[in-house]
Amino acid sequence: MNGMKKGNFLLGFIFIFMLFLSACGARESQSSGEPPAAPATQEAANEAKAPVENKSRTYQDIIGAVEIPAEPKRIVAPYVEDALITLGVKPAMQWALGELVQEYLQPHLKDVPRLDFTDGVNMEALIQANPDLIVLYTKNLAENGAYDQFNKIAPTYAFDDATVDWRGTLRKLGQMLNKTDVAEKAIQHYDQKVAESKEKLQPYTNGKTVAVIRIKPKEVLLMDGTYYSGPVLYHDLGLQPHKLVRELSWEYHKPLSLEVLPELDADYIFLLVQGEAAQVKAKELTDSSIWKGLPAVKNGHVFEVDNTYWMASGAIANEMKIDDVVKHIVAP
């Protein structure tokens, strides 16, 4: 029994001595400027490790450096709404030219206020929308001091021309809006659609030529290979542009006169009529004997398509163009 008591006494003494050394060590650590011990709870530890989020990020646009919010919520991107909707973002305002809007996007934008460009940008309406990010689809909108005016309302990012490289535009917006994964999935989906559509079209378009004609209220245009429908038809789908497109309007659309029209012996023609105001001009063209003599007209290979998305750029608009091409060219 005496041995057990001595053993218990010795263990107790050692325990008290260890506590004393621990307390001394803690005091020395604090007095020497060393960091205190880790927080007592896991929640406190997580809070201590959590990084401080930046409240803004800097991007380089066509004008210069732009500092935008880390998580912008109210975005105004006139004529870039296709990209926003693709990313799952609803804009605070939408592009309009009087009563004209992007009809193909209205299922997504029907209750979104309009930003009218009829007499220039309606700055008063833009201010009332209280955006925290403005996106300009072309540098032309930033000219003559307009960029500074936009910047006074909200941080403004200006593209050189967002309609030319829709993939690049979508990726850039995906970065700014923290949706890079959504952007990449949309591009992959589009590329898959292109591959499937090219396979369907090949038996019908091999060795054939294509042209796109746009009828405006006062003129008829032969569309180019650089903007809107051109990259989709001639690059993505690999369709062959008619020689007049290559020679006359490849870089930019050009007027198509009745004198030149007989040379347009394309196998397939897609026809865009720009609204009610262009109907008179369209009838004037299609009633002419020259028009009726074109091979595409004689063979029933002229297809009128929707001007609104054929004159737009983005994943949504371009997929709709592809659907039109396949629907009209591929036999049922």
Secondary structure, DSSP 8 states (H G I E B T S, - for coil): -HHHHHHHHHHHHHHHHHHHHHHHHHHHHHHTT------SSHHHHHHHHS----SEEEEE-SSSEEEEESS--SEE-TT-HHHHHHTT---SBEEEBTTB--GGGHHHHTTS-EEE-TTS--HHHHHHH--SEEEESBGGGGTTTHHHHHHHHS-EEE-SBTTT-HHHHHHHHHHHTT-HHHHHHHHHHHHHHHHHHHHHHHHHHTT-EEEEEEE-SS-EEE--SSSTHHIIIIIIS--EE-HHHHHHSSSS-EE--TTTGGG---SEEEEEE-SGGGHHHHHHHHTSHHHHTSHHHHTT-EEEE-HHHHT--SHHHHHHHHHHHHHHHS--
